[in-house]
Amino acid sequence: MVAFVAPSNLETQFSGQYGNAAVATGAYSPNAAAVNDTVKLITLYAGTKITGVRLCNGANGATTTVDLGLQNCDGTAGPSLTQFFALQATSAAASSVSASRPVMLLKDAFVVATFKGATTSVAGAGNYIEAIVDYEFRGA
C-alpha cells in the first residue's frame, strides 16, 4: 500500500478565526446593454484561490442571460469567460451558486460578465447583476 501526500498538505494553513478568507463583490446595472457587451466587475490578483462564486440578479428583461468568468488583466489567454456561469438566465430575479471547482489565479484577472440573449433594456433599481466571490489570497 502506498500513502500519498498531496501538495496542499505541505502548505501553511492560516490559523486566524477565518484564516485568510475574504469576499469580493462587484455589481452593475446594465441599462441598455447589448449582446456580447462585457463589464469588468472585480479585479483579483495572482496568487488568489477562488473557492466559490455566487451570481445575484434582478429582473433584467425577457430572455436575457449572462456569462460570468475570468479574463487575464494583461489580455493574454488563460481563464474562461464562462468559468463560473454560461448563459445564466437573468430575466427573473435570482441568486445562483456556481458549480465550478476552486480556481487558482496565476495572473491578475478580472471577474467579467458578458451579456447574452436579448438586449437588456429594463430601467430601474431591479435591473442589476452582482458577483460575490469567496477567495483566499495565498500570494504569488
CORSULDA-V949752 format. One record per run of one state. SS is the DSSP state (~ for helix, > for strand, _ for the rest). FROM is the first residue (numbers start at 1). TO is the last residue. If there is no record, write none. Layout:
# CORSULDA-V949752
ss=(SS | SS)
from=(FROM | FROM)
to=(TO | TO)
This chain:
# CORSULDA-V949752
ss=(_ | ~ | _ | > | _ | > | _ | > | _ | > | _ | > | _ | > | _ | > | _ | > | _ | > | _ | > | _ | > | _)
from=(1 | 7 | 11 | 21 | 29 | 33 | 34 | 38 | 45 | 48 | 58 | 64 | 73 | 85 | 90 | 94 | 98 | 103 | 105 | 109 | 118 | 120 | 121 | 129 | 138)
to=(6 | 10 | 20 | 28 | 32 | 33 | 37 | 44 | 47 | 57 | 63 | 72 | 84 | 89 | 93 | 97 | 102 | 104 | 108 | 117 | 119 | 120 | 128 | 137 | 140)
